[in-house]
């Protein structure tokens, strides 16, 4: 069994928790509250900058021109069509620049983790983290598409489409194949650690948006009666 398939099977419960999270299922049904999607969308935009960073470092550490070219192409896709989706949605949702700059604890931690892997890790480490982030999104989007889920909300439909096989299929396949073919036995434990940590963060990311998350001082401020100091 290929390494990525082995890891997905070993951590199947958590993988399924990500790709069948209530956030995903309700988005597909069109029943996800708009505020929940708005909160998630703002945080996803914040994490995209860190994904671009780890991809850029992957280009620098790529073992071949082909690998560097694939990462560069993916970066271009994020900076152009996907960024347009964000900007159009932010305008419609009336998201302020201050909101766009704010990160929740999970977003901050996940982004810091990715950047650190990009800085300190090998190309295979970077590929492992990205395999989880892109592969999990490809999985849930593909499942929604196969189930014929076409929510009436245009933002929900666009979000499903941009993570489907036509957009993420090639890069996810490349990442998986690279990890499978280039991970020596002595580094399998490290790759599993990165796989599991990334998957845990993906789950927490949906949870933070779906159930709400604040920094401790923000929680205190939100509970403080008006006029109190």
N, CA, C and O of each residue as an XYZ file, in Angstrom:
916
protein
N       0.849     -1.195      0.000
C       0.000      0.000      0.000
C       0.887      1.248      0.000
O       1.864      1.319      0.745
N       0.545      2.221     -0.832
C       1.302      3.471     -0.889
C       1.242      4.179      0.465
O       0.279      4.024      1.217
N       2.283      4.956      0.765
C       2.376      5.603      2.068
C       1.184      6.506      2.353
O       0.606      6.435      3.438
N       0.802      7.358      1.396
C      -0.319      8.275      1.653
C      -1.619      7.511      1.872
O      -2.431      7.897      2.713
N      -1.822      6.436      1.125
C      -3.026      5.619      1.320
C      -2.989      4.952      2.687
O      -4.019      4.843      3.352
N      -1.814      4.505      3.110
C      -1.646      3.890      4.419
C      -1.955      4.882      5.532
O      -2.614      4.534      6.513
N      -1.481      6.115      5.382
C      -1.726      7.128      6.407
C      -3.195      7.532      6.458
O      -3.742      7.753      7.538
N      -3.829      7.629      5.307
C      -5.258      7.959      5.287
C      -6.079      6.859      5.944
O      -7.060      7.136      6.633
N      -5.677      5.615      5.729
C      -6.392      4.495      6.347
C      -6.144      4.471      7.852
O      -7.073      4.270      8.634
N      -4.905      4.673      8.254
C      -4.566      4.650      9.676
C      -5.283      5.760     10.437
O      -5.703      5.567     11.578
N      -5.420      6.913      9.808
C      -6.062      8.062     10.454
C      -7.410      8.359      9.777
O      -7.819      9.511      9.633
N      -8.072      7.284      9.373
C      -9.316      7.417      8.599
C     -10.402      8.158      9.365
O     -11.131      8.962      8.784
N     -10.518      7.894     10.663
C     -11.575      8.546     11.450
C     -11.413     10.065     11.432
O     -12.390     10.798     11.278
N     -10.186     10.528     11.588
C      -9.947     11.967     11.580
C     -10.106     12.536     10.175
O     -10.659     13.622     10.002
N      -9.618     11.799      9.164
C      -9.791     12.264      7.774
C     -11.268     12.410      7.449
O     -11.685     13.415      6.873
N     -12.063     11.406      7.819
C     -13.495     11.471      7.565
C     -14.134     12.602      8.362
O     -15.095     13.225      7.911
N     -13.592     12.861      9.554
C     -14.109     13.974     10.348
C     -13.927     15.306      9.659
O     -14.744     16.213      9.818
N     -12.848     15.424      8.889
C     -12.593     16.649      8.130
C     -13.506     16.739      6.916
O     -14.207     17.734      6.732
N     -13.499     15.700      6.089
C     -14.191     15.781      4.797
C     -15.707     15.635      4.918
O     -16.433     15.923      3.967
N     -16.191     15.188      6.085
C     -17.640     15.126      6.311
C     -18.036     16.005      7.491
O     -19.046     15.755      8.148
N     -17.239     17.028      7.755
C     -17.553     17.943      8.855
C     -18.911     18.594      8.596
O     -19.263     18.840      7.442
N     -19.682     18.877      9.653
C     -20.977     19.540      9.466
C     -20.886     20.812      8.627
O     -21.812     21.133      7.882
N     -19.776     21.536      8.744
C     -19.584     22.737      7.929
C     -19.675     22.378      6.448
O     -20.364     23.051      5.681
N     -18.984     21.323      6.053
C     -18.952     20.897      4.650
C     -20.329     20.415      4.197
O     -20.818     20.815      3.141
N     -20.945     19.560      4.999
C     -22.231     18.994      4.610
C     -23.312     20.066      4.511
O     -24.121     20.054      3.584
N     -23.322     20.981      5.459
C     -24.331     22.048      5.428
C     -24.067     23.019      4.281
O     -25.011     23.550      3.696
N     -22.803     23.256      3.953
C     -22.506     24.094      2.804
C     -23.046     23.446      1.534
O     -23.641     24.118      0.692
N     -22.838     22.139      1.401
C     -23.340     21.432      0.233
C     -24.855     21.461      0.134
O     -25.411     21.558     -0.961
N     -25.523     21.378      1.278
C     -26.991     21.413      1.298
C     -27.538     22.831      1.164
O     -28.723     23.023      0.893
N     -26.660     23.829      1.357
C     -27.106     25.210      1.307
C     -27.725     25.681      2.599
O     -28.353     26.740      2.631
N     -27.562     24.903      3.692
C     -28.168     25.266      4.981
C     -27.165     25.899      5.947
O     -27.542     26.295      7.051
N     -25.908     25.998      5.552
C     -24.901     26.597      6.414
C     -25.214     28.077      6.630
O     -25.394     28.812      5.659
N     -25.283     28.523      7.883
C     -25.570     29.942      8.121
C     -24.543     30.835      7.424
O     -23.351     30.529      7.416
N     -25.003     31.917      6.853
C     -24.108     32.822      6.129
C     -23.015     33.384      7.041
O     -21.875     33.558      6.611
N     -23.358     33.665      8.285
C     -22.350     34.205      9.204
C     -21.230     33.188      9.440
O     -20.058     33.557      9.522
N     -21.594     31.915      9.549
C     -20.587     30.877      9.759
C     -19.643     30.810      8.571
O     -18.427     30.711      8.737
N     -20.210     30.864      7.376
C     -19.364     30.832      6.179
C     -18.510     32.093      6.100
O     -17.345     32.039      5.706
N     -19.087     33.211      6.472
C     -18.347     34.477      6.442
C     -17.138     34.412      7.369
O     -16.030     34.795      6.993
N     -17.368     33.917      8.598
C     -16.268     33.804      9.561
C     -15.179     32.880      9.033
O     -13.990     33.183      9.125
N     -15.601     31.759      8.482
C     -14.651     30.798      7.917
C     -13.888     31.408      6.746
O     -12.671     31.255      6.638
N     -14.608     32.092      5.883
C     -14.024     32.632      4.658
C     -12.937     33.656      4.970
O     -11.897     33.692      4.312
N     -13.188     34.481      5.972
C     -12.195     35.479      6.381
C     -10.937     34.786      6.882
O      -9.822     35.192      6.554
N     -11.121     33.740      7.675
C      -9.968     33.017      8.206
C      -9.236     32.235      7.116
O      -8.012     32.111      7.155
N      -9.964     31.721      6.168
C      -9.319     31.002      5.073
C      -8.446     31.938      4.246
O      -7.372     31.558      3.780
N      -8.922     33.158      4.075
C      -8.114     34.141      3.349
C      -6.822     34.418      4.114
O      -5.765     34.595      3.510
N      -6.910     34.454      5.442
C      -5.721     34.694      6.258
C      -4.717     33.557      6.107
O      -3.511     33.795      6.056
N      -5.212     32.318      6.036
C      -4.320     31.168      5.940
C      -3.737     31.021      4.545
O      -2.678     30.415      4.381
N      -4.405     31.563      3.543
C      -3.901     31.455      2.173
C      -2.517     32.082      2.044
O      -1.674     31.575      1.303
N      -2.275     33.177      2.757
C      -0.956     33.805      2.704
C       0.134     32.861      3.170
O       1.243     32.870      2.636
N      -0.185     32.035      4.179
C       0.789     31.071      4.684
C       0.956     29.906      3.713
O       2.045     29.343      3.601
N      -0.109     29.546      3.014
C      -0.006     28.499      1.999
C       0.882     28.978      0.855
O       1.695     28.211      0.338
N       0.731     30.233      0.460
C       1.596     30.786     -0.578
C       3.050     30.770     -0.107
O       3.954     30.490     -0.894
N       3.277     31.067      1.171
C       4.640     31.067      1.711
C       5.262     29.679      1.647
O       6.402     29.535      1.206
N       4.531     28.655      2.081
C       5.103     27.309      2.079
C       5.298     26.814      0.645
O       6.250     26.088      0.357
N       4.398     27.208     -0.245
C       4.573     26.854     -1.655
C       5.822     27.513     -2.239
O       6.578     26.884     -2.979
N       6.027     28.783     -1.900
C       7.197     29.509     -2.402
C       8.485     28.864     -1.924
O       9.449     28.742     -2.679
N       8.493     28.446     -0.645
C       9.678     27.764     -0.134
C       9.838     26.387     -0.769
O      10.951     25.879     -0.902
N       8.718     25.791     -1.159
C       8.773     24.530     -1.872
C       9.407     24.689     -3.239
O      10.148     23.817     -3.692
N       9.118     25.806     -3.898
C       9.752     26.090     -5.190
C      11.268     26.155     -5.025
O      12.017     25.608     -5.835
N      11.710     26.834     -3.961
C      13.150     26.981     -3.722
C      13.816     25.650     -3.406
O      14.991     25.456     -3.719
N      13.073     24.721     -2.783
C      13.650     23.444     -2.383
C      13.302     22.298     -3.336
O      13.659     21.147     -3.083
N      12.618     22.611     -4.412
C      12.162     21.572     -5.344
C      13.337     20.765     -5.911
O      14.376     21.332     -6.249
N      13.170     19.450     -6.012
C      14.248     18.599     -6.511
C      14.367     18.587     -8.031
O      15.320     18.031     -8.577
N      13.409     19.195     -8.710
C      13.435     19.202    -10.172
C      12.705     20.423    -10.703
O      11.931     21.060     -9.989
N      12.958     20.736    -11.956
C      12.261     21.846    -12.600
C      10.770     21.563    -12.671
O       9.955     22.471    -12.506
N      10.407     20.305    -12.917
C       8.988     19.943    -13.002
C       8.276     20.205    -11.684
O       7.176     20.757    -11.666
N       8.902     19.811    -10.582
C       8.281     20.028     -9.280
C       8.127     21.518     -8.987
O       7.084     21.956     -8.501
N       9.168     22.293     -9.284
C       9.102     23.737     -9.068
C       8.023     24.363     -9.935
O       7.295     25.251     -9.490
N       7.922     23.900    -11.170
C       6.925     24.437    -12.098
C       5.501     24.152    -11.625
O       4.623     25.007    -11.744
N       5.273     22.962    -11.094
C       3.937     22.605    -10.594
C       3.543     23.492     -9.415
O       2.404     23.951     -9.326
N       4.492     23.729     -8.514
C       4.205     24.600     -7.375
C       3.963     26.032     -7.838
O       3.050     26.702     -7.355
N       4.778     26.491     -8.769
C       4.623     27.853     -9.270
C       3.261     28.037     -9.936
O       2.617     29.072     -9.764
N       2.829     27.041    -10.690
C       1.520     27.105    -11.339
C       0.404     27.172    -10.307
O      -0.579     27.891    -10.488
N       0.561     26.418     -9.224
C      -0.450     26.418     -8.173
C      -0.501     27.772     -7.471
O      -1.580     28.281     -7.167
N       0.675     28.353     -7.214
C       0.719     29.682     -6.611
C      -0.014     30.696     -7.484
O      -0.772     31.527     -6.984
N       0.219     30.620     -8.781
C      -0.433     31.543     -9.713
C      -1.944     31.412     -9.643
O      -2.668     32.405     -9.714
N      -2.421     30.167     -9.503
C      -3.855     29.945     -9.396
C      -4.445     30.552     -8.139
O      -5.566     31.060     -8.149
N      -3.680     30.496     -7.051
C      -4.152     31.086     -5.790
C      -4.175     32.611     -5.883
O      -5.121     33.252     -5.426
N      -3.140     33.180     -6.470
C      -3.009     34.636     -6.503
C      -3.929     35.303     -7.520
O      -4.145     36.513     -7.456
N      -4.463     34.542     -8.439
C      -5.331     35.142     -9.455
C      -6.792     34.721     -9.308
O      -7.533     35.431     -8.627
N      -7.263     33.608     -9.903
C      -8.701     33.324     -9.830
C      -9.246     33.152     -8.420
O     -10.340     33.632     -8.123
N      -8.491     32.465     -7.527
C      -8.997     32.270     -6.174
C      -9.038     33.592     -5.426
O      -9.970     33.834     -4.659
N      -8.052     34.447     -5.631
C      -8.058     35.749     -4.968
C      -9.238     36.589     -5.442
O      -9.816     37.350     -4.665
N      -9.594     36.451     -6.711
C     -10.756     37.187     -7.231
C     -12.034     36.754     -6.522
O     -12.902     37.578     -6.232
N     -12.146     35.448     -6.244
C     -13.314     34.946     -5.524
C     -13.378     35.565     -4.135
O     -14.443     35.983     -3.680
N     -12.233     35.621     -3.466
C     -12.191     36.233     -2.141
C     -12.621     37.695     -2.192
O     -13.470     38.123     -1.410
N     -12.038     38.456     -3.106
C     -12.315     39.887     -3.155
C     -13.775     40.171     -3.485
O     -14.392     41.056     -2.892
N     -14.321     39.417     -4.432
C     -15.732     39.599     -4.795
C     -16.643     39.275     -3.610
O     -17.612     39.985     -3.341
N     -16.312     38.192     -2.910
C     -17.134     37.791     -1.768
C     -17.009     38.786     -0.620
O     -18.001     39.108      0.034
N     -15.803     39.271     -0.375
C     -15.609     40.236      0.701
C     -16.401     41.517      0.446
O     -16.941     42.126      1.369
N     -16.457     41.906     -0.812
C     -17.222     43.106     -1.159
C     -18.702     42.881     -0.895
O     -19.383     43.748     -0.348
N     -19.192     41.721     -1.285
C     -20.609     41.402     -1.091
C     -20.932     41.233      0.388
O     -22.012     41.613      0.839
N     -19.984     40.656      1.153
C     -20.196     40.410      2.579
C     -19.857     41.613      3.456
O     -20.068     41.587      4.669
N     -19.328     42.669      2.832
C     -18.933     43.879      3.557
C     -17.891     43.571      4.652
O     -18.022     44.005      5.796
N     -16.866     42.817      4.267
C     -15.776     42.490      5.186
C     -14.790     43.650      5.215
O     -14.357     44.130      4.168
N     -14.441     44.095      6.408
C     -13.539     45.235      6.547
C     -12.075     44.787      6.496
O     -11.779     43.620      6.751
N     -11.159     45.704      6.170
C      -9.730     45.367      6.186
C      -9.265     44.869      7.553
O      -8.391     44.007      7.638
N      -9.849     45.412      8.621
C      -9.488     44.983      9.970
C      -9.866     43.514     10.188
O      -9.107     42.753     10.788
N     -11.034     43.129      9.700
C     -11.458     41.734      9.826
C     -10.551     40.811      9.015
O     -10.229     39.706      9.451
N     -10.144     41.269      7.841
C      -9.288     40.464      6.988
C      -7.924     40.221      7.615
O      -7.281     39.211      7.328
N      -7.482     41.125      8.460
C      -6.156     41.008      9.079
C      -6.178     40.191     10.367
O      -5.122     39.800     10.864
N      -7.346     39.933     10.905
C      -7.452     39.246     12.200
C      -7.384     37.735     12.020
O      -8.014     37.176     11.122
N      -6.612     37.080     12.887
C      -6.506     35.624     12.861
C      -6.978     35.034     14.193
O      -6.661     35.559     15.260
N      -7.730     33.946     14.119
C      -8.120     33.235     15.328
C      -6.924     32.419     15.826
O      -5.946     32.266     15.094
N      -6.981     31.896     17.049
C      -5.869     31.082     17.549
C      -5.517     29.909     16.632
O      -4.339     29.635     16.401
N      -6.525     29.222     16.112
C      -6.254     28.079     15.233
C      -5.616     28.528     13.930
O      -4.668     27.902     13.455
N      -6.120     29.594     13.353
C      -5.548     30.106     12.109
C      -4.092     30.496     12.313
O      -3.236     30.174     11.489
N      -3.815     31.183     13.400
C      -2.447     31.603     13.694
C      -1.527     30.399     13.849
O      -0.438     30.363     13.276
N      -1.971     29.417     14.625
C      -1.142     28.241     14.885
C      -0.931     27.412     13.615
O       0.183     26.962     13.347
N      -1.981     27.212     12.844
C      -1.879     26.439     11.608
C      -0.930     27.122     10.628
O      -0.080     26.472     10.019
N      -1.078     28.418     10.482
C      -0.207     29.159      9.567
C       1.247     29.118     10.004
O       2.143     28.937      9.180
N       1.485     29.287     11.306
C       2.853     29.241     11.825
C       3.470     27.864     11.600
O       4.652     27.747     11.274
N       2.658     26.824     11.779
C       3.131     25.454     11.552
C       3.569     25.271     10.097
O       4.635     24.718      9.831
N       2.750     25.734      9.168
C       3.089     25.570      7.755
C       4.361     26.325      7.379
O       5.220     25.797      6.672
N       4.472     27.554      7.852
C       5.658     28.347      7.528
C       6.911     27.714      8.126
O       7.967     27.717      7.495
N       6.802     27.179      9.323
C       7.970     26.542      9.945
C       8.390     25.303      9.156
O       9.582     25.070      8.952
N       7.419     24.513      8.715
C       7.750     23.347      7.893
C       8.427     23.798      6.599
O       9.383     23.175      6.136
N       7.921     24.884      6.025
C       8.528     25.403      4.802
C       9.965     25.843      5.007
O      10.821     25.625      4.150
N      10.222     26.467      6.153
C      11.563     26.977      6.440
C      12.543     25.862      6.811
O      13.677     25.838      6.331
N      12.100     24.946      7.663
C      13.008     23.955      8.229
C      12.958     22.593      7.549
O      13.909     21.817      7.651
N      11.874     22.296      6.864
C      11.691     20.957      6.329
C      12.281     20.730      4.952
O      12.716     21.663      4.277
N      12.286     19.481      4.556
C      12.692     19.101      3.217
C      11.503     19.231      2.279
O      10.378     19.463      2.721
N      11.751     19.082      0.994
C      10.662     19.213      0.025
C       9.563     18.190      0.303
O       8.378     18.485      0.150
N       9.967     16.977      0.714
C       8.975     15.937      0.998
C       8.087     16.323      2.185
O       6.910     15.964      2.224
N       8.651     17.050      3.147
C       7.854     17.518      4.290
C       6.798     18.524      3.818
O       5.634     18.464      4.214
N       7.233     19.432      2.975
C       6.319     20.437      2.423
C       5.227     19.750      1.615
O       4.053     20.106      1.719
N       5.614     18.769      0.811
C       4.643     18.047     -0.013
C       3.631     17.303      0.858
O       2.458     17.201      0.496
N       4.071     16.790      1.986
C       3.168     16.066      2.889
C       2.102     16.991      3.462
O       0.915     16.667      3.445
N       2.532     18.145      3.970
C       1.580     19.106      4.529
C       0.579     19.549      3.462
O      -0.623     19.607      3.720
N       1.068     19.856      2.283
C       0.186     20.315      1.209
C      -0.712     19.196      0.689
O      -1.825     19.453      0.231
N      -0.232     17.963      0.760
C      -1.077     16.841      0.358
C      -2.325     16.777      1.239
O      -3.425     16.498      0.763
N      -2.132     17.041      2.527
C      -3.281     17.026      3.438
C      -4.190     18.223      3.182
O      -5.404     18.065      3.054
N      -3.610     19.415      3.107
C      -4.458     20.608      2.942
C      -5.227     20.575      1.627
O      -6.414     20.899      1.600
N      -4.573     20.190      0.541
C      -5.238     20.192     -0.764
C      -6.006     18.893     -0.996
O      -7.085     18.907     -1.589
N      -5.455     17.772     -0.533
C      -6.128     16.497     -0.732
C      -7.429     16.381      0.025
O      -8.399     15.822     -0.487
N      -7.465     16.902      1.243
C      -8.700     16.848      2.026
C      -9.778     17.720      1.390
O     -10.943     17.326      1.330
N      -9.394     18.903      0.916
C     -10.365     19.781      0.259
C     -10.862     19.168     -1.050
O     -12.047     19.254     -1.373
N      -9.953     18.553     -1.793
C     -10.359     17.869     -3.021
C     -11.342     16.749     -2.702
O     -12.304     16.541     -3.442
N     -11.114     16.036     -1.624
C     -11.973     14.915     -1.252
C     -13.393     15.388     -0.953
O     -14.356     14.858     -1.506
N     -13.521     16.396     -0.067
C     -14.889     16.808      0.276
C     -15.605     17.454     -0.892
O     -16.809     17.264     -1.064
N     -14.873     18.220     -1.701
C     -15.510     18.859     -2.859
C     -15.953     17.814     -3.875
O     -17.036     17.926     -4.450
N     -15.125     16.802     -4.099
C     -15.475     15.736     -5.037
C     -16.710     14.985     -4.563
O     -17.593     14.661     -5.358
N     -16.767     14.713     -3.270
C     -17.934     14.008     -2.723
C     -19.210     14.820     -2.912
O     -20.252     14.275     -3.274
N     -19.122     16.126     -2.665
C     -20.306     16.974     -2.846
C     -20.735     17.002     -4.310
O     -21.926     16.949     -4.614
N     -19.764     17.085     -5.210
C     -20.082     17.104     -6.639
C     -20.739     15.797     -7.075
O     -21.732     15.813     -7.803
N     -20.188     14.664     -6.633
C     -20.746     13.364     -7.005
C     -22.147     13.178     -6.450
O     -22.969     12.468     -7.030
N     -22.412     13.826     -5.313
C     -23.741     13.741     -4.711
C     -24.723     14.732     -5.337
O     -25.889     14.797     -4.946
N     -24.238     15.500     -6.310
C     -25.104     16.461     -6.998
C     -25.444     17.684     -6.173
O     -26.482     18.310     -6.390
N     -24.586     18.030     -5.230
C     -24.856     19.182     -4.375
C     -24.529     20.486     -5.108
O     -23.368     20.754     -5.418
N     -25.545     21.281     -5.379
C     -25.383     22.582     -6.030
C     -26.191     23.609     -5.252
O     -27.292     23.968     -5.669
N     -25.662     24.089     -4.123
C     -26.407     25.041     -3.295
C     -26.770     26.308     -4.063
O     -26.056     26.711     -4.981
N     -27.864     26.920     -3.690
C     -28.329     28.128     -4.376
C     -27.415     29.309     -4.105
O     -27.315     30.217     -4.930
N     -26.751     29.309     -2.967
C     -25.819     30.384     -2.630
C     -24.625     30.334     -3.595
O     -23.918     29.329     -3.660
N     -24.407     31.414     -4.335
C     -23.340     31.450     -5.345
C     -21.953     31.274     -4.734
O     -21.092     30.633     -5.335
N     -21.729     31.832     -3.556
C     -20.419     31.711     -2.901
C     -20.141     30.262     -2.516
O     -19.008     29.793     -2.632
N     -21.167     29.553     -2.060
C     -20.990     28.149     -1.699
C     -20.662     27.327     -2.944
O     -19.768     26.481     -2.915
N     -21.382     27.575     -4.030
C     -21.124     26.832     -5.279
C     -19.711     27.087     -5.778
O     -19.017     26.154     -6.182
N     -19.282     28.342     -5.754
C     -17.944     28.692     -6.234
C     -16.873     28.022     -5.381
O     -15.843     27.589     -5.896
N     -17.118     27.938     -4.075
C     -16.134     27.347     -3.173
C     -16.002     25.850     -3.414
O     -14.909     25.291     -3.328
N     -17.111     25.216     -3.711
C     -17.065     23.789     -4.040
C     -16.336     23.578     -5.363
O     -15.471     22.708     -5.470
N     -16.686     24.371     -6.364
C     -16.095     24.211     -7.697
C     -14.586     24.408     -7.700
O     -13.866     23.668     -8.370
N     -14.101     25.400     -6.956
C     -12.670     25.723     -7.004
C     -11.818     24.691     -6.268
O     -10.589     24.722     -6.341
N     -12.478     23.780     -5.561
C     -11.735     22.722     -4.876
C     -12.010     21.339     -5.474
O     -11.636     20.319     -4.897
N     -12.655     21.320     -6.614
C     -12.967     20.061     -7.277
C     -11.807     19.509     -8.090
O     -10.737     20.116     -8.130
N     -12.006     18.361     -8.740
C     -10.944     17.693     -9.502
C     -10.340     18.544    -10.613
O      -9.145     18.435    -10.887
N     -11.135     19.379    -11.249
C     -10.613     20.195    -12.347
C      -9.558     21.184    -11.869
O      -8.694     21.586    -12.648
N      -9.615     21.577    -10.616
C      -8.682     22.569    -10.071
C      -7.589     21.925     -9.225
O      -6.411     22.244     -9.384
N      -7.973     21.020     -8.328
C      -7.006     20.442     -7.392
C      -6.549     19.028     -7.754
O      -5.619     18.504     -7.140
N      -7.184     18.415     -8.728
C      -6.872     17.027     -9.057
C      -5.412     16.773     -9.377
O      -4.806     15.853     -8.827
N      -4.842     17.576    -10.261
C      -3.459     17.350    -10.699
C      -2.453     17.592     -9.581
O      -1.547     16.784     -9.375
N      -2.605     18.698     -8.858
C      -1.622     19.023     -7.821
C      -1.703     18.021     -6.667
O      -0.672     17.640     -6.112
N      -2.915     17.589     -6.299
C      -3.054     16.605     -5.218
C      -2.431     15.276     -5.623
O      -1.778     14.619     -4.813
N      -2.635     14.881     -6.882
C      -2.051     13.632     -7.375
C      -0.530     13.712     -7.365
O       0.141     12.766     -6.952
N       0.013     14.833     -7.815
C       1.469     15.005     -7.825
C       2.034     14.938     -6.415
O       3.038     14.268     -6.178
N       1.393     15.630     -5.478
C       1.881     15.642     -4.098
C       1.880     14.240     -3.501
O       2.852     13.822     -2.872
N       0.784     13.521     -3.702
C       0.695     12.172     -3.173
C       1.742     11.245     -3.771
O       2.387     10.484     -3.050
N       1.911     11.307     -5.080
C       2.887     10.454     -5.752
C       4.307     10.779     -5.300
O       5.136      9.885     -5.126
N       4.576     12.065     -5.115
C       5.924     12.452     -4.694
C       6.230     11.912     -3.295
O       7.312     11.372     -3.061
N       5.291     12.055     -2.373
C       5.494     11.547     -1.019
C       5.658     10.029     -1.046
O       6.527      9.481     -0.368
N       4.822      9.356     -1.827
C       4.884      7.897     -1.897
C       6.226      7.398     -2.440
O       6.774      6.413     -1.946
N       6.742      8.075     -3.446
C       7.932      7.593     -4.144
C       9.250      8.073     -3.544
O      10.302      7.495     -3.818
N       9.200      9.110     -2.739
C      10.455      9.728     -2.298
C      10.655      9.778     -0.787
O      11.544     10.481     -0.307
N       9.850      9.054     -0.042
C      10.022      9.013      1.410
C      10.782      7.755      1.797
O      10.236      6.656      1.697
N      12.026      7.885      2.236
C      12.807      6.712      2.645
C      12.270      6.155      3.957
O      11.636      6.883      4.720
N      12.512      4.879      4.231
C      11.991      4.250      5.455
C      12.309      5.026      6.731
O      11.472      5.108      7.630
N      13.512      5.596      6.816
C      13.898      6.280      8.053
C      13.143      7.594      8.279
O      13.215      8.159      9.370
N      12.420      8.091      7.265
C      11.690      9.358      7.413
C      10.170      9.152      7.443
O       9.422     10.128      7.490
N       9.717      7.934      7.416
C       8.273      7.668      7.417
C       7.599      8.171      8.701
O       6.475      8.670      8.662
N       8.293      8.035      9.838
C       7.712      8.508     11.098
C       7.525     10.014     11.065
O       6.495     10.522     11.509
N       8.517     10.737     10.539
C       8.416     12.193     10.457
C       7.288     12.600      9.517
O       6.533     13.527      9.812
N       7.175     11.914      8.398
C       6.112     12.217      7.448
C       4.746     11.965      8.086
O       3.811     12.738      7.877
N       4.630     10.894      8.857
C       3.353     10.625      9.523
C       3.028     11.719     10.535
O       1.872     12.126     10.651
N       4.017     12.193     11.259
C       3.802     13.274     12.226
C       3.265     14.519     11.523
O       2.335     15.162     12.011
N       3.849     14.854     10.382
C       3.410     16.034      9.633
C       2.015     15.822      9.054
O       1.191     16.737      9.052
N       1.759     14.628      8.571
C       0.441     14.289      8.029
C      -0.623     14.450      9.105
O      -1.648     15.095      8.881
N      -0.379     13.861     10.277
C      -1.362     13.900     11.357
C      -1.552     15.307     11.906
O      -2.681     15.719     12.169
N      -0.471     16.042     12.080
C      -0.590     17.412     12.586
C      -1.385     18.285     11.621
O      -2.239     19.065     12.042
N      -1.107     18.153     10.343
C      -1.846     18.920      9.333
C      -3.324     18.563      9.355
O      -4.182     19.441      9.264
N      -3.616     17.283      9.475
C      -5.002     16.828      9.491
C      -5.723     17.335     10.734
O      -6.887     17.731     10.671
N      -5.031     17.317     11.847
C      -5.632     17.845     13.077
C      -5.969     19.330     12.934
O      -7.035     19.783     13.350
N      -5.049     20.069     12.343
C      -5.306     21.492     12.140
C      -6.465     21.718     11.179
O      -7.262     22.633     11.385
N      -6.574     20.904     10.133
C      -7.690     21.049      9.196
C      -9.019     20.851      9.927
O      -9.981     21.584      9.699
N      -9.053     19.858     10.800
C     -10.278     19.626     11.566
C     -10.577     20.806     12.485
O     -11.710     21.282     12.554
N      -9.540     21.275     13.195
C      -9.729     22.393     14.103
C     -10.141     23.657     13.350
O     -10.874     24.489     13.885
N      -9.679     23.799     12.130
C     -10.011     24.985     11.351
C     -11.517     25.034     11.071
O     -12.147     26.082     11.220
N     -12.089     23.895     10.665
C     -13.533     23.847     10.457
C     -14.278     24.037     11.771
O     -15.289     24.737     11.825
N     -13.769     23.408     12.834
C     -14.414     23.528     14.139
C     -14.434     24.974     14.618
O     -15.446     25.446     15.137
N     -13.320     25.676     14.443
C     -13.238     27.064     14.903
C     -14.265     27.934     14.202
O     -14.883     28.801     14.821
N     -14.444     27.702     12.913
C     -15.422     28.495     12.165
C     -16.850     28.087     12.514
O     -17.733     28.936     12.638
N     -17.068     26.795     12.671
C     -18.425     26.274     12.877
C     -18.949     26.546     14.285
O     -20.126     26.853     14.472
N     -18.068     26.431     15.264
C     -18.506     26.570     16.654
C     -18.041     27.868     17.312
O     -18.474     28.204     18.414
N     -17.154     28.595     16.627
C     -16.677     29.864     17.153
C     -15.406     29.710     17.962
O     -15.230     28.733     18.690
N     -14.528     30.679     17.826
C     -13.275     30.646     18.565
C     -12.759     32.066     18.735
O     -12.793     32.868     17.803
N     -12.283     32.364     19.934
C     -11.728     33.683     20.225
C     -10.486     33.536     21.083
O     -10.294     32.527     21.761
N      -9.643     34.566     21.040
C      -8.536     34.652     21.979
C      -9.105     34.925     23.366
O     -10.184     35.507     23.474
N      -8.403     34.517     24.442
C      -8.930     34.694     25.808
C      -9.324     36.128     26.132
O     -10.360     36.347     26.759
N      -8.517     37.120     25.717
C      -8.848     38.507     26.035
C     -10.072     38.983     25.272
O     -10.806     39.849     25.749
N     -10.298     38.414     24.072
C     -11.497     38.770     23.305
C     -12.732     38.174     23.965
O     -13.793     38.797     23.960
N     -12.611     36.981     24.531
C     -13.731     36.363     25.232
C     -14.119     37.198     26.444
O     -15.300     37.417     26.714
N     -13.111     37.657     27.165
C     -13.366     38.492     28.342
C     -14.056     39.796     27.945
O     -15.002     40.233     28.599
N     -13.575     40.404     26.877
C     -14.152     41.669     26.432
C     -15.595     41.490     25.980
O     -16.438     42.350     26.233
N     -15.885     40.369     25.307
C     -17.239     40.153     24.808
C     -18.236     39.894     25.930
O     -19.433     40.129     25.763
N     -17.746     39.406     27.087
C     -18.643     39.144     28.225
C     -18.793     40.353     29.146
O     -19.682     40.381     29.997
N     -17.923     41.355     28.976
C     -17.920     42.508     29.868
C     -19.155     43.394     29.608
O     -19.410     43.762     28.462
N     -19.907     43.733     30.635
C     -21.088     44.591     30.454
C     -20.677     45.946     29.858
O     -19.576     46.441     30.098
N     -21.575     46.514     29.095
C     -21.318     47.836     28.509
C     -21.102     48.861     29.604
O     -21.849     48.919     30.582
N     -20.057     49.677     29.421
C     -19.755     50.712     30.393
C     -18.774     50.259     31.450
O     -18.216     51.081     32.177
N     -18.556     48.927     31.543
C     -17.619     48.413     32.555
C     -16.188     48.590     32.058
O     -15.939     48.606     30.853
N     -15.242     48.725     33.007
C     -13.838     48.888     32.668
C     -13.023     47.679     33.147
O     -11.809     47.635     32.950
